[in-house]
């Protein structure tokens, strides 16, 4: 006597030791094919039928693949992030595909052999900037690592993207550490204010808070530094470094912006919570944007020497500061959170930012300007 199933090849003799319950009792969407797109078989291509249905509130907390048959007695993994809107963004699948297709090597893809000796002023400035960047980049790996094991596995695409972010940031830390040590300069000076900002991100009590502080603020500031760095880089080696890091950082910032948008669209009442997170973060951001170890190296690289930077005064740093702030405000607007008229910055940062309407926390007054 034969045991049969409606699946091809599912036939065994009655005397077989095979159980085959997994075969006969499966409720999988048998026969549903995923058609590759022109770039290959993407996450979006396989997000079909029950496999593409990401629940807003998953019924279980397991590592069983979404869409699989799951027994009732599977163990609870104790996930604490069990709401889709807490981590999701509409572009998460595309960002993952881009991330894995654009991986690069800090060992092979940077033309280290072309690195020529620089004027001591410029080498010191480049090494100090590389020190700051190697210091801040790893927080964007540590933060998702802290939360990955807490995120429900039904949101596996978001978890996969955050894994690529951790890898990106490890590579950024690597490349800037290598640049500081590659040309005879060495590492520069760490700062308490930078460390305090990083600690604020890692100490965030919720993923919402940490993501807002890191993706919109921290990585947004770094993305602006990368853009400026490519323009003021003293050689093609640094230009290549900044260009490659910028493409990675842009993905992370895009995720953070679209995640906040997704979150607020589904629960607009959270807007005030996010305003409060950013109120605190912006005060630290303001200090960062006036910290000599952060601002002065970029000013010297832009001017070409220490003497030229002194002659220029604060003009170059004012431009970078205004650009950084404006790009940040635009990200908030795209996410659905209007920070103009509410942004909190120390008075030292407000100076020179005539295009930005801000609020000084110590004075609690609105500084008017063109919006």
KEPAMI-476692 format. One line per 2 residues: number of its first residue (from 1); their letters; for each residue y, z negated, x of C-alpha. Coordinates in Angstrom, 1 decimal. Layout:
<atoms>
NUM	A	Y/Z/X  ...
</atoms>
This chain:
<atoms>
1	XX	0.0/0.0/0.0  3.5/0.9/1.3
3	XX	6.7/-1.1/1.2  9.6/1.3/0.5
5	XX	13.3/1.3/0.4  15.9/3.8/-0.7
7	XX	16.9/4.3/2.9  15.4/7.0/5.2
9	XX	12.6/5.7/7.4  12.3/2.3/5.6
11	XX	8.6/2.3/5.2  6.0/-0.2/6.5
13	XX	2.3/-0.9/5.7  1.4/-4.0/3.7
15	XX	-0.3/-5.5/6.7  2.8/-5.3/8.9
17	XX	4.3/-8.5/10.4  7.8/-7.3/9.7
19	XX	9.8/-9.1/7.0  12.3/-6.3/6.3
21	XX	14.4/-8.5/3.9  17.5/-7.4/5.8
23	XX	16.6/-3.8/4.9  15.5/-4.1/1.3
25	XX	18.1/-6.7/0.2  21.3/-5.3/1.9
27	XX	24.3/-4.5/-0.3  26.1/-2.5/2.5
29	XX	27.9/0.6/1.5  25.1/2.9/2.6
31	XX	26.0/6.5/3.1  29.7/6.0/3.6
33	XX	30.8/8.0/6.6  33.9/7.5/8.7
35	XX	35.4/10.8/9.8  37.0/10.8/13.3
37	XX	40.7/11.8/13.4  42.0/14.1/16.1
39	XX	42.3/11.3/18.6  38.8/9.9/18.0
41	XX	37.3/7.3/15.7  40.1/4.8/15.1
43	XX	40.3/1.5/13.3  42.1/3.2/10.5
45	XX	39.4/5.8/10.2  36.7/3.1/9.6
47	XX	38.9/1.0/7.2  37.1/2.4/4.2
49	XX	35.6/0.9/1.1  34.6/-2.7/1.4
51	XX	35.1/-2.5/5.2  38.7/-1.8/4.9
53	XX	39.4/-4.5/2.3  41.1/-7.3/4.2
55	XX	41.3/-10.3/1.8  44.5/-12.2/1.5
57	XX	42.5/-15.5/1.4  39.0/-15.1/2.9
59	XX	36.3/-17.0/1.0  34.6/-18.1/4.2
61	XX	35.4/-19.2/7.7  32.7/-17.5/9.8
63	XX	32.5/-14.9/12.6  30.3/-12.7/10.4
65	XX	31.8/-9.2/10.4  34.0/-8.4/7.4
67	XX	31.9/-6.4/4.9  28.5/-7.7/6.1
69	XX	26.0/-9.5/3.9  26.6/-13.2/4.7
71	XX	24.2/-16.0/3.8  25.4/-19.0/2.0
73	XX	24.3/-21.4/4.7  26.3/-19.9/7.6
75	XX	28.3/-22.6/9.6  32.0/-23.1/9.0
77	XX	33.9/-22.2/12.2  36.9/-24.4/11.2
79	XX	39.5/-21.7/11.3  43.0/-23.0/10.3
81	XX	44.8/-19.6/9.9  43.2/-18.4/6.7
83	XX	46.0/-16.5/5.0  46.3/-12.8/5.9
85	XX	50.1/-12.9/5.8  50.1/-15.5/8.6
87	XX	49.0/-12.9/11.2  49.0/-9.5/9.7
89	XX	51.3/-6.5/10.1  51.1/-3.0/8.5
91	XX	51.0/-1.4/12.0  48.4/-3.7/13.5
93	XX	45.6/-1.1/13.7  47.8/1.6/15.3
95	XX	49.2/-0.9/17.8  45.7/-1.8/18.9
97	XX	44.7/1.8/19.4  47.9/2.5/21.4
99	XX	47.3/-0.6/23.5  43.7/0.3/24.5
101	XX	44.7/3.9/25.2  47.6/3.0/27.4
103	XX	46.2/0.4/29.7  47.3/0.8/33.3
105	XX	46.5/-0.8/36.6  49.0/-2.8/38.7
107	XX	46.9/-2.0/41.7  46.5/1.8/41.3
109	XX	49.3/3.0/39.0  52.2/1.7/41.0
111	XX	53.2/3.8/44.1  53.2/0.7/46.4
113	XX	53.0/2.9/49.5  56.5/4.3/48.7
115	XX	58.1/0.9/48.7  60.8/1.1/51.4
117	XX	62.8/-1.8/53.0  65.9/-2.7/51.0
119	XX	69.2/-4.2/51.8  68.7/-8.0/52.0
121	XX	71.0/-8.6/49.0  69.0/-6.2/46.8
123	XX	65.6/-7.5/48.0  66.6/-11.1/47.3
125	XX	67.9/-10.0/43.8  64.7/-8.0/43.1
127	XX	62.5/-10.8/44.2  64.4/-13.4/42.1
129	XX	64.1/-11.2/39.0  60.4/-10.6/39.7
131	XX	60.0/-14.4/40.0  61.6/-15.0/36.6
133	XX	59.5/-12.3/35.0  56.2/-13.4/36.5
135	XX	57.1/-16.9/35.2  57.8/-15.9/31.6
137	XX	55.3/-13.2/31.0  52.2/-15.3/30.9
139	XX	53.4/-17.3/27.9  52.8/-14.2/25.8
141	XX	49.1/-14.5/26.9  48.9/-18.2/26.6
143	XX	50.3/-18.3/23.1  47.9/-15.9/21.4
145	XX	45.0/-17.5/23.4  46.0/-20.8/21.9
147	XX	45.8/-19.4/18.4  43.0/-16.8/18.6
149	XX	40.2/-19.2/17.9  42.0/-20.6/14.9
151	XX	42.4/-17.2/13.2  39.9/-16.3/10.5
153	XX	37.6/-13.5/11.7  38.3/-11.4/8.5
155	XX	41.5/-10.6/10.3  39.6/-9.2/13.2
157	XX	42.1/-6.3/13.9  44.9/-8.8/14.4
159	XX	42.7/-10.8/16.7  41.8/-7.7/18.7
161	XX	45.4/-6.7/19.1  46.3/-10.2/20.3
163	XX	43.6/-9.8/22.9  45.3/-6.7/24.2
165	XX	48.6/-8.5/24.3  47.0/-11.2/26.5
167	XX	45.7/-8.5/28.8  49.0/-6.8/29.0
169	XX	50.8/-10.0/29.9  48.3/-10.9/32.6
171	XX	49.0/-7.4/34.1  52.8/-8.0/33.9
173	XX	52.5/-11.3/35.6  50.3/-9.6/38.3
175	XX	52.7/-6.7/38.9  55.8/-8.8/39.2
177	XX	54.1/-11.3/41.5  52.9/-8.4/43.6
179	XX	56.5/-6.9/43.7  57.9/-10.2/44.9
181	XX	55.4/-10.4/47.7  55.1/-6.7/48.6
183	XX	58.3/-6.0/50.5  58.9/-9.1/52.7
185	XX	61.1/-11.0/50.3  58.8/-13.5/48.5
187	XX	59.1/-15.6/45.4  62.4/-17.0/44.4
189	XX	63.5/-20.0/42.3  62.0/-21.2/39.1
191	XX	64.3/-23.0/36.6  64.0/-25.9/34.2
193	XX	65.6/-24.0/31.3  63.1/-21.2/31.5
195	XX	60.2/-23.7/31.6  61.7/-25.5/28.6
197	XX	61.9/-22.3/26.6  58.2/-21.5/27.4
199	XX	57.2/-25.0/26.4  59.0/-24.7/23.1
201	XX	56.9/-21.6/22.3  53.6/-23.2/23.3
203	XX	54.4/-26.4/21.4  55.1/-24.5/18.2
205	XX	53.4/-26.3/15.3  52.5/-23.1/13.4
207	XX	51.7/-19.5/14.2  54.8/-18.5/12.2
209	XX	57.1/-20.6/14.4  55.5/-19.6/17.7
211	XX	55.5/-15.9/16.8  59.1/-15.9/15.8
213	XX	60.1/-17.6/19.0  58.0/-15.5/21.2
215	XX	57.9/-12.0/19.7  61.4/-11.8/18.4
217	XX	63.2/-14.0/20.9  61.3/-14.3/24.1
219	XX	59.7/-10.9/24.3  62.8/-9.3/22.8
221	XX	64.9/-10.7/25.7  62.3/-9.5/28.2
223	XX	62.2/-6.1/26.6  66.0/-5.8/27.0
225	XX	65.6/-6.9/30.7  62.9/-4.2/31.2
227	XX	65.2/-1.5/29.8  68.1/-2.6/32.0
229	XX	65.7/-3.0/34.9  64.6/0.6/34.7
231	XX	68.3/1.7/35.0  69.3/-0.6/37.8
233	XX	66.0/-0.5/39.8  66.6/0.1/43.5
235	XX	63.7/2.5/43.9  61.2/4.6/42.1
237	XX	58.6/1.9/42.6  60.5/-0.6/40.5
239	XX	61.4/2.0/37.9  57.7/2.7/37.5
241	XX	57.0/-1.0/37.1  59.7/-1.5/34.4
243	XX	58.8/1.7/32.6  55.1/0.7/32.2
245	XX	55.8/-2.9/31.3  58.4/-1.7/28.8
247	XX	55.8/0.4/26.8  53.6/-2.7/26.6
249	XX	56.4/-5.1/25.6  57.6/-2.7/22.9
251	XX	54.2/-3.0/21.2  54.4/-6.8/21.2
253	XX	57.9/-6.8/19.8  57.0/-4.2/17.2
255	XX	54.1/-6.4/16.1  56.3/-9.5/15.8
257	XX	59.0/-7.6/13.9  56.6/-6.1/11.4
259	XX	54.5/-9.3/11.1  57.7/-11.2/10.1
261	XX	58.5/-8.4/7.6  55.0/-8.6/6.1
263	XX	55.2/-12.4/5.9  58.6/-12.4/4.2
265	XX	57.7/-9.7/1.8  54.8/-11.7/0.5
267	XX	56.6/-15.1/0.5  60.5/-14.8/0.6
269	XX	60.8/-18.5/0.3  59.7/-18.8/3.9
271	XX	63.0/-17.2/5.1  64.7/-20.6/5.5
273	XX	61.8/-21.8/7.7  62.2/-18.8/10.0
275	XX	65.9/-19.3/10.1  65.3/-22.9/11.3
277	XX	62.8/-21.8/14.0  65.3/-19.2/15.3
279	XX	68.2/-21.7/15.1  66.4/-23.8/17.7
281	XX	65.2/-20.9/19.8  68.6/-19.2/20.0
283	XX	70.2/-22.3/21.5  67.7/-22.0/24.4
285	XX	68.2/-18.3/24.4  71.9/-18.8/24.9
287	XX	71.3/-21.0/27.9  68.9/-18.5/29.4
289	XX	71.5/-15.7/29.1  73.9/-17.7/31.2
291	XX	71.4/-19.1/33.8  72.4/-17.7/37.3
293	XX	68.7/-17.3/38.3  68.2/-15.0/35.3
295	XX	71.5/-13.1/35.0  72.8/-12.8/38.6
297	XX	69.9/-10.8/40.1  70.4/-8.1/37.4
299	XX	74.1/-8.1/38.1  73.6/-7.7/41.8
301	XX	71.1/-4.9/41.3  73.5/-3.1/38.9
303	XX	76.4/-3.5/41.4  74.5/-2.6/44.5
305	XX	75.3/-5.7/46.5  76.5/-9.3/46.2
307	XX	80.1/-8.4/47.2  80.2/-5.6/44.6
309	XX	78.8/-8.0/42.0  81.5/-10.5/42.8
311	XX	84.2/-7.8/42.6  82.8/-6.7/39.2
313	XX	83.0/-10.3/37.8  81.1/-10.8/34.6
315	XX	81.3/-7.3/33.3  77.7/-6.2/34.0
317	XX	76.2/-9.5/32.7  78.4/-9.3/29.6
319	XX	77.0/-5.8/28.8  73.4/-7.0/29.3
321	XX	74.1/-10.0/27.2  75.7/-8.1/24.3
323	XX	72.9/-5.5/24.4  70.2/-8.2/24.3
325	XX	71.8/-10.0/21.4  72.5/-6.9/19.4
327	XX	68.9/-5.6/19.8  67.6/-9.0/18.7
329	XX	69.8/-9.0/15.6  68.6/-5.5/14.7
331	XX	65.0/-6.6/15.0  65.7/-9.5/12.6
333	XX	67.3/-7.1/10.1  64.3/-4.8/10.2
335	XX	62.1/-7.7/9.5  64.2/-8.7/6.5
337	XX	66.0/-11.7/8.1  69.7/-11.4/8.4
339	XX	70.9/-13.5/11.4  74.5/-12.1/11.6
341	XX	76.9/-14.8/10.7  74.3/-17.5/11.3
343	XX	73.3/-16.9/14.9  73.6/-20.0/17.0
345	XX	74.9/-19.6/20.6  76.8/-21.9/23.0
347	XX	80.4/-21.0/23.6  79.7/-19.6/27.0
349	XX	77.5/-16.9/25.5  79.9/-16.0/22.7
351	XX	82.5/-15.0/25.2  82.4/-11.2/25.6
353	XX	80.2/-10.6/22.6  82.9/-9.2/20.4
355	XX	80.4/-7.0/18.5  78.3/-9.9/17.3
357	XX	79.2/-12.5/14.7  77.8/-15.9/15.8
359	XX	77.9/-19.6/15.1  78.5/-22.1/17.9
361	XX	76.2/-25.1/17.2  78.5/-27.7/18.8
363	XX	81.5/-26.5/16.8  79.7/-25.1/13.7
365	XX	82.3/-22.4/13.2  81.9/-18.7/12.6
367	XX	83.3/-16.5/15.4  84.5/-13.4/13.7
369	XX	84.0/-10.0/15.2  83.1/-6.5/14.3
371	X	79.8/-6.4/12.6
</atoms>
